Amino acid sequence: MASYLKYVMPFIFFITFNFSAIRAQGLSYQYQVCSPNKFTPNSTFQTHLTTLFSSLTSEASNNVQFFNNTITGTNSSYTVYGLFMCRGDIPSDMCNHCVGNGTQRLSTHADCTLSKAAVVYYDECIVRYSNRSFFSTLTMLAGYALWNPTNMTNQESFKTLLYDTMNKTADEAAHFPTGSKKFATRETSIDIFQKLYCLAQCTQDLSPVDCRSCLDSLINFDLPNCCAGSQGGRVYYPNCIIRFEIYPFFRSLSTAPTPSPAGLVPPANSGGELCLILYASIISMAELRFEL
């Protein structure tokens, strides 16, 4: 599916990680998008949203990596829809922790408080809710991209390899039927010294066709506009995500996570903090309308 989204507001994104917080939480928050349309404080909708968040966190504690739920009101304007999707390679305790953090952030963050619809992106999970049903519906709004500012030296050959590998990863992820985990990873050699690592995932409520369409839009439109020649990049949308790096970042489904090679992560400063300078772009700022 051809994407019509435009990249706006490119900026240098400074991320400061506090090591103690990383050890305590083990999560990598990325971004959130919240509807400007607000509900009334202490309303039935707010009560239902609280109930929805409780159901999401409860289900995440049951070793579930994808779940959607509807809290129905006597009036359709009080009905709230929500879901979470955890990355396919993370352990259940991290999924549970991520969903808990996501619902808390959507409940308390100043930008999201009282919003009728919102989505929050972590590297480990996506949490989303709306006053309109969005289940099994492809949503190409409210995207987010993040990439490494360091480019590969062999740009053209790397791009060819990246698109080929990412498309194969997307084919594998989209191959699974509706209701199944649509997640795939792949690695391939760049040269005798380096490897390329790719990941693709869709929400389980999408059909295989819609999943591949979502990933195709990210690979063929968003990726060339943000990060195809970079040493790493990731693109998030409510229904699908892609990521690539030149170091192993995903976990084997049967083993513990592979650590990043030495030298790829900058050393901490004396204050115990790590500063990474990455480029980020909010995709389609003019299109943040969840109620469509």
C-alpha positions as CSV (number, residue, x, y, z in Angstrom):
1,M,0.0,0.0,0.0
2,A,1.5,3.3,-1.0
3,S,2.0,5.6,1.9
4,Y,1.0,9.2,1.7
5,L,2.7,10.4,4.8
6,K,5.2,13.2,4.8
7,Y,8.2,13.6,7.1
8,V,8.1,16.8,9.0
9,M,10.0,18.4,11.8
10,P,13.3,16.6,11.5
11,F,15.5,17.3,14.5
12,I,18.5,16.0,16.4
13,F,17.2,13.9,19.2
14,F,19.3,13.7,22.4
15,I,18.6,10.7,24.5
16,T,20.2,10.6,27.9
17,F,20.0,7.2,29.6
18,N,20.4,6.9,33.3
19,F,22.1,3.6,33.9
20,S,20.4,3.0,37.2
21,A,17.0,3.5,35.5
22,I,17.9,1.1,32.7
23,R,18.9,-1.5,35.2
24,A,15.7,-1.0,37.2
25,Q,13.3,-0.9,34.2
26,G,15.0,-2.6,31.3
27,L,12.8,-0.6,28.9
28,S,13.6,1.8,26.1
29,Y,10.8,4.4,25.8
30,Q,10.6,5.9,22.3
31,Y,7.6,8.3,21.8
32,Q,3.9,8.8,22.3
33,V,1.2,10.4,20.2
34,C,-1.9,11.6,21.9
35,S,-5.1,13.0,20.3
36,P,-5.9,16.6,21.0
37,N,-9.6,15.6,21.4
38,K,-10.3,15.3,25.1
39,F,-12.9,13.6,27.2
40,T,-14.5,15.1,30.3
41,P,-12.7,14.5,33.6
42,N,-14.4,11.9,35.9
43,S,-16.7,10.8,33.1
44,T,-17.9,7.3,32.3
45,F,-15.3,7.2,29.5
46,Q,-12.5,7.8,31.9
47,T,-13.8,5.1,34.2
48,H,-13.9,2.7,31.2
49,L,-10.4,3.7,30.2
50,T,-9.2,2.9,33.6
51,T,-10.9,-0.5,33.4
52,L,-9.3,-1.1,30.0
53,F,-5.8,-0.3,31.2
54,S,-6.4,-2.7,34.1
55,S,-7.4,-5.4,31.7
56,L,-4.4,-4.9,29.5
57,T,-1.9,-5.0,32.4
58,S,-3.7,-8.1,33.9
59,E,-3.5,-9.9,30.6
60,A,0.2,-9.0,30.1
61,S,0.9,-10.7,33.4
62,N,-0.5,-14.0,32.0
63,N,2.4,-14.6,29.5
64,V,0.4,-13.0,26.6
65,Q,2.3,-10.9,24.0
66,F,-0.8,-9.5,22.2
67,F,-4.2,-8.6,23.5
68,N,-7.1,-6.3,22.5
69,N,-10.2,-5.5,24.5
70,T,-13.3,-3.4,24.4
71,I,-15.0,-1.8,27.4
72,T,-18.5,-1.1,26.2
73,G,-20.7,1.7,27.4
74,T,-24.5,2.1,27.4
75,N,-23.8,5.0,25.0
76,S,-21.3,4.4,22.1
77,S,-19.5,7.6,23.1
78,Y,-18.4,5.8,26.4
79,T,-16.9,2.8,24.6
80,V,-13.2,2.5,24.6
81,Y,-11.0,0.1,22.6
82,G,-7.4,-0.8,23.4
83,L,-4.6,-3.2,22.8
84,F,-0.9,-4.0,23.4
85,M,1.7,-5.7,21.4
86,C,5.0,-6.8,22.8
87,R,8.0,-7.4,20.6
88,G,8.1,-11.1,19.7
89,D,11.5,-11.9,21.2
90,I,11.2,-10.4,24.7
91,P,10.5,-12.5,27.8
92,S,7.1,-12.4,29.4
93,D,8.2,-10.4,32.5
94,M,9.6,-7.6,30.3
95,C,6.4,-7.6,28.3
96,N,4.4,-7.3,31.5
97,H,6.6,-4.5,32.7
98,C,6.4,-2.6,29.4
99,V,2.6,-2.8,29.3
100,G,2.4,-1.6,32.9
101,N,4.7,1.4,32.1
102,G,2.8,2.2,28.9
103,T,-0.6,2.3,30.5
104,Q,0.8,4.4,33.4
105,R,2.4,6.8,30.9
106,L,-0.8,7.2,28.9
107,S,-2.7,7.8,32.1
108,T,-0.4,10.4,33.7
109,H,1.6,12.2,31.0
110,A,0.6,15.8,30.5
111,D,0.3,15.4,26.7
112,C,-2.0,12.4,27.0
113,T,-4.2,13.0,30.1
114,L,-7.8,13.1,29.0
115,S,-7.0,12.2,25.4
116,K,-9.7,10.2,23.6
117,A,-7.0,8.3,21.7
118,A,-3.3,7.7,22.1
119,V,-0.4,5.3,21.3
120,V,2.9,4.9,23.1
121,Y,6.0,3.3,21.6
122,Y,8.7,1.4,23.5
123,D,11.4,-0.7,21.9
124,E,9.7,-3.6,23.8
125,C,6.0,-2.9,23.3
126,I,3.2,-0.7,21.9
127,V,0.2,0.3,23.9
128,R,-2.8,1.9,22.2
129,Y,-6.4,3.0,22.9
130,S,-9.1,4.9,21.2
131,N,-12.8,5.9,21.4
132,R,-13.2,4.4,17.9
133,S,-12.8,0.7,17.0
134,F,-9.5,0.1,15.2
135,F,-9.1,-3.7,15.5
136,S,-8.1,-5.5,12.3
137,T,-7.8,-2.1,10.6
138,L,-4.6,-0.9,9.1
139,T,-3.6,2.5,10.5
140,M,-0.9,4.5,8.7
141,L,-1.0,7.5,11.0
142,A,1.0,8.6,14.1
143,G,4.3,7.1,13.0
144,Y,7.8,7.6,14.4
145,A,11.3,7.1,13.1
146,L,14.7,7.0,14.8
147,W,18.1,6.5,13.2
148,N,21.8,6.5,13.7
149,P,23.4,9.6,12.2
150,T,26.5,7.6,11.2
151,N,26.2,6.4,7.6
152,M,27.6,3.3,6.0
153,T,30.6,3.8,3.8
154,N,29.3,1.6,0.9
155,Q,25.9,3.4,0.6
156,E,24.5,1.8,-2.6
157,S,25.5,-1.8,-1.9
158,F,24.3,-1.5,1.7
159,K,20.9,-0.1,0.6
160,T,20.5,-3.0,-1.8
161,L,21.3,-5.5,0.9
162,L,19.1,-3.7,3.4
163,Y,16.0,-3.6,1.2
164,D,16.5,-7.3,0.2
165,T,16.9,-8.5,3.7
166,M,14.2,-6.3,5.2
167,N,11.7,-7.5,2.5
168,K,12.5,-11.1,3.2
169,T,12.0,-10.4,6.9
170,A,8.7,-8.8,6.2
171,D,7.6,-11.7,4.0
172,E,8.3,-14.1,6.9
173,A,6.5,-11.9,9.5
174,A,3.4,-11.5,7.2
175,H,3.2,-15.2,6.3
176,F,1.5,-16.1,9.6
177,P,-2.3,-16.2,9.6
178,T,-4.6,-13.7,11.4
179,G,-4.4,-14.2,15.1
180,S,-0.9,-15.6,15.0
181,K,2.3,-13.8,16.1
182,K,3.5,-11.9,13.1
183,F,7.2,-11.5,14.0
184,A,10.4,-12.3,12.2
185,T,14.2,-11.6,12.5
186,R,17.0,-12.1,10.0
187,E,20.7,-11.6,9.8
188,T,23.1,-11.5,6.8
189,S,26.7,-10.7,6.2
190,I,27.6,-7.2,4.9
191,D,31.2,-8.2,4.5
192,I,33.7,-10.5,6.3
193,F,33.7,-8.1,9.3
194,Q,30.1,-7.0,9.6
195,K,26.6,-8.3,9.7
196,L,23.2,-6.8,9.2
197,Y,20.4,-7.6,11.6
198,C,16.7,-6.9,10.7
199,L,13.4,-7.2,12.6
200,A,9.8,-6.9,11.4
201,Q,6.5,-7.3,13.3
202,C,2.8,-6.6,12.9
203,T,-0.1,-6.6,15.3
204,Q,-1.8,-10.1,15.4
205,D,-5.2,-8.7,14.4
206,L,-4.0,-7.8,10.9
207,S,-4.6,-10.1,8.0
208,P,-1.4,-11.4,6.3
209,V,-2.2,-9.0,3.4
210,D,-2.6,-6.0,5.6
211,C,0.5,-6.9,7.6
212,R,2.6,-7.1,4.4
213,S,1.1,-3.8,3.2
214,C,2.0,-2.1,6.4
215,L,5.5,-3.3,6.4
216,D,5.8,-2.5,2.6
217,S,5.0,1.1,3.3
218,L,7.6,1.3,6.0
219,I,10.3,-0.3,3.9
220,N,9.6,1.4,0.6
221,F,8.5,4.9,1.8
222,D,9.6,5.6,5.3
223,L,12.9,3.8,5.3
224,P,14.3,5.6,2.2
225,N,13.2,9.0,3.7
226,C,14.9,8.5,7.1
227,C,17.6,5.9,7.4
228,A,18.3,3.5,4.5
229,G,22.0,4.5,4.4
230,S,22.5,4.7,8.2
231,Q,24.2,2.1,10.4
232,G,20.8,1.6,12.1
233,G,17.2,2.7,12.1
234,R,13.7,1.9,13.3
235,V,10.2,2.9,12.2
236,Y,7.1,2.6,14.4
237,Y,3.5,2.7,13.4
238,P,0.5,1.5,15.5
239,N,0.2,-1.7,13.4
240,C,3.7,-2.6,12.5
241,I,7.4,-1.9,13.2
242,I,10.7,-2.5,11.5
243,R,14.3,-2.1,12.8
244,F,17.8,-2.8,11.5
245,E,21.2,-2.5,13.0
246,I,24.8,-3.6,12.3
247,Y,25.0,-5.2,15.8
248,P,22.7,-8.0,17.3
249,F,19.8,-6.3,19.1
250,F,17.1,-9.0,19.2
251,R,17.0,-12.1,21.3
252,S,17.0,-15.6,20.1
253,L,13.7,-17.2,21.0
254,S,15.6,-20.0,22.7
255,T,18.5,-18.2,24.3
256,A,19.4,-15.1,26.3
257,P,19.8,-11.8,24.5
258,T,23.1,-11.3,22.6
259,P,25.1,-8.4,24.0
260,S,26.1,-5.6,21.6
261,P,29.7,-5.9,20.4
262,A,32.3,-3.9,22.3
263,G,32.8,-0.4,21.0
264,L,29.3,0.0,19.5
265,V,27.9,1.6,22.7
266,P,29.6,4.8,23.9
267,P,31.1,4.6,27.4
268,A,29.3,6.1,30.3
269,N,30.5,9.5,31.7
270,S,31.5,10.0,35.2
271,G,28.0,10.7,36.3
272,G,26.8,7.3,35.3
273,E,24.8,8.5,32.3
274,L,25.1,7.5,28.6
275,C,24.4,10.1,25.9
276,L,23.4,8.9,22.5
277,I,22.9,11.4,19.7
278,L,20.3,10.0,17.2
279,Y,18.3,11.6,14.6
280,A,14.5,11.4,15.0
281,S,11.5,12.5,13.0
282,I,7.9,12.6,13.9
283,I,6.0,11.3,10.8
284,S,2.9,13.1,9.7
285,M,2.4,15.7,12.5
286,A,-0.6,17.0,10.6
287,E,-2.2,13.6,10.5
288,L,-2.5,12.8,14.2
289,R,-6.2,12.1,14.1
290,F,-7.0,8.7,15.7
291,E,-10.8,9.1,15.4
292,L,-10.8,8.7,11.6
